[in-house]
Amino acid sequence: MPKDYQLYTLVVKNLEYLGYEVTLVLTPFDRFRYANFWEPIHHFIRKVCFNDREVKAHLMRRFNKDRQLTAIQAHAPYDYGLVFRCDFFDPDVLQQARKSVETLVAYHYDGLGVSPGVFERIPFFDRFFVFDPSDARQYDLGYATNFYFDYPEPAAAPSPDGKSTIYYLASFHESRNEQVVAFHRYAKEVFDLVTFEMVVSRKDRKKIPRYIKENMIIHRDQIPFEQHLERIKHSSVILDFSISAHRGYSFRVFEALKYKKKLITTNPHIIRAEFYHPHNIYLLDQGTAGIPEFLRKPYVDLPQELVAKYSFSQWVNRMFAI
């Protein structure tokens, strides 16, 4: 798995709760270290004398690949293998996984259009799932939504002092800036407490609009997923701005489903979801005029068997065809 938002810690926790013995292989696997005394000298010579700007990147890729291969081989063979974002892994690593695992499954929670490295890796897998239904149809792949974690945890607490609170956390993405800024202006007039947090990479820091800098919490480092869930549990409304290139449902959708939180989203495809209820989910494409009435209506509980369908436990069973 990639290290994004430390999602892997919760995946491992849920798998272990279900009784699996887990070997975790991350990408990047570890902080880069030179393998021996000569490598930094070689690096310096290649960079200074031959103007090789890729030499360190090559060493880092080899470093991570070697450690990933060692981790896979340490406990082989395996009954099942589950790979998130296979485009982050070297094909040699996936080839070793293929040899070591009886059933190897991939799940891709990003659009294939922005991940061209995926296609050459698909043949390594017994089953390959994507979260975007349009990608599944176009490339004849399996379709699977995201999920919510269902390992035991304390019950969600109500919003403090009965205040109406709205929470938004996302990585910075220019395609949604205008919507995010416009809704933040509106939310300040409607909600008692408005918390917008944005994770901005180094390459995007100069692109941040002034309004976002002045009115939202900017993070240089990713917030661990578990901390994010704690903030979700103490909010009354979750906000979800989908990326324009995506048709799949984000993790926010299923967090709202699990914790029985109202969801405001820009994803127009959600009205076709079997768990959609107009009292629980508001499509922002309708404008903001209907939001006060939406907030006044009580949350409608959905059948437990429907909610459970989107739990990690049932999701992983579908992945492995159990």
Secondary structure, DSSP 8 states (H G I E B T S, - for coil): -B-GGGHHHHHHHHHHHTT-------BS-S----SSSHHHHHHHHHHHHS--TTHHHHHHHHHHHHHHHHHHHHT--EEEEEEE-GGGS-HHHHHHHHHHEEEEEEEE-S-GGG-GGGGGGGGG-SEEEES-HHHHHHHT-EE----B--S--------GGG--EEEEEEE--GGGHHHHHHHHHHHHHH-SEEEEEEE--GGGGGG--HHHHHHSEEESS---HHHHHHHHHT-SEEEE---TT--S--HHHHHHHHHT-EEEE--GGGGGSTT--TTTEEEGGG-STTHHHHHHS------HHHHHTTBHHHHHHHHHT-
